[in-house]
Amino acid sequence: MPNDPILHLLGLAKKAGRLEAGEEPVGAACRARQAKLLLLAADAAPNTRRRAAHFGEAGNVLWLESPFAKSELGFILGRSSCAMLALTDAGFSAAVVEKLAVRDPDKYGPAAARLREQADRVLQRQKEQRQHEKNLRQGRQKPWVPPPPKKEEAGPPARQSKRPASGPGGRRLTGTFRKP
């Protein structure tokens, strides 16, 4: 299955630096709340499934079982095998799950809708950020609005201290300061 489009997307995500492979990097990405999707190999051990569920719960990350074996996932990532991987980009995550949903709509359909919505929100925030940065570069600002009228405060003005400045050891500073 090396010509599978899902595996190609995973390879692109690896090249883009948006994929973490292996238990330790995946766990770190989930705990840091950087992971958007956690994929598990179809032939992963029960203990690995338990850890993946724990990582997903700890980082509030969606985790799914992929239809690929450890050897297939490892091949596309340049390893001998890979049981667990995490995608840290919302767009890649949504694209991978949408392609999985085409194969099995019942299993991956709700996850695809959820990740597509999340990816759209991320994209909208990025557009707003770019527009804000462009406005800052071009000097655009919000239209001027006169400030609201100030209310007169009752009471005497704040009193300033009339104590002389003192130096180290509580000595009064006069003229030039020399070290003793």
N, C-alpha and C positions, 0 to 999 in steps of 0.2 A: 504493500500500500504506500510506497514512497511518493506516488503522484496524487495523493489525497489533498484537496484544497485546505482542509483544516490543519493538516500537518504543515503545509506551506505557510499558513498564517502563523503557526507557532514558531516556525523557523524565522520568519520576518520579525516577530516580537523579540526573539532572542538576539537577532542582529541589532535591533533598535534599543536593546538594553531594557526592555519592558517585561522580561520574563525571569523568574527565579526558579531554579530547578534543584530538587533535593530537599530533604527534611529540614535541615538547619536554616538555609536561606528562606525557605517558604515560611517557616515558623517566625523568623525575624520580620519578614515583610508583613505577615498577618498581625503580629503584635504591634508593629509600628503603624498599623492601619493604612498601609500603602497598597496592599493587595486588593484587587477588585474581583478576582475569580480564582478559585483553587480547583485544579483539575486532578483527578485521581485515576490511575491506570485501572483498566478493567480487571487485571489479574493481581491487584495489590493484595497484600496480606491483611488479615483482619486487624492486626495491631496497627498497621499503617492507616487503615480506614478510621480507626478510633482516633488516632492522632490528627488526621485530617479534619475530622469532625470537631475535635477540640480546638484546633487552630482556627477553623471557621467560626466557631462560637466565640472564641476569645477576641478575634479581630472584627467580628460582625461581617464576615466575608461569606459570600455564596460559594458553596463547594459542590461539585458535581463529579460523577463518575463518567469518565470518557469511554468510548467504545474501543479504544486502542490499548494494546498490551504494553507492558513495560519496555519491551524490546523495540517496539515501533516508536514510542515516545523518545527513548534513548537514542535511536538512530537519527532522528531529525534534529536532536540537540547535540550530536557528536559525542555521545556517551554509550556505554554498553547497555545500560538500562536506566529508566527513570520512572519511579512510581508516583511521584507527587510533584506538581509544578504550580506556580502562581503567576498570574498575569497582573501587572501593576498599572496597566493602561485601560481606561474605561472603553475606549473605542475598539481596541483589540479584543477585549473581553466580550463585548457585545457582538462583534463580527464572528468570533469563534462559536459562541452559543447560538447565534442565528443559523450558522451553517450546520450545527448539530441538530437544531430544531427542524431543519428541512428533512433530515434523515428520520428523526423520531419526534414528531410534533407533540405527542402526549407527554413524553418524558422531559423534553427540553423547552417546550413552548412557553410556559409561564416564566421560566428563568430568562429566556430571550427577551420577553417583553419588559421584564424588570431591569435588565441590564441595558437595553436600548433606551429606556427612559432615563436611567442614570447617566448614560453617555451623552444624551441630548442636553441634560442639565450642565454637565461639565463643559460641553462645547459652547453653550450659551454664556457661561461664566468666562470662558477664555475669550470669546468675542467682546464681551463687555470690558475685560481687562485690556485687550489690545486697543479698543476705542478710547479708553481712559488714558492710556499711555500716549496715544496719538494726540489727544487733546492737550496733554501736558507739553508735548514737544512743540505743538503749533501755538501754544499760548492761549488756547480757548478756555474761557472760564464761564461760570454761570452768570446770567445777567445780574447787573448791580441792583440791589434792593436797599433802600435806605434803612439804617438800623432803627429799631424801635426807640421811642423816646425814653430817656433815663428818668428813673424816679429819684426824687431828692431824698437822701438818707438823713434821718434825724440823729443828732448826737455830735459830740466834738470830734474833730479830725484825729486820726491816730497819732500818738505821741512818739517821737523819736528819742532814742537814748542819747544822753549827753555825756556818757562815760568816755574817758580818753582811751585810745587804743593802747593795748599793752603787748609787750613782747614775751619771749620765753621766760618762764619763771615768774611771771606776773609783774615784771619791770615795765615801767613806762618807756615808750619809745621816744627818744629825743635825738634829733640829728641823724647821724649815720650809725648803723648798727655794726658793732664789732663782736666777733666771737670771743668769749673769755678764755 
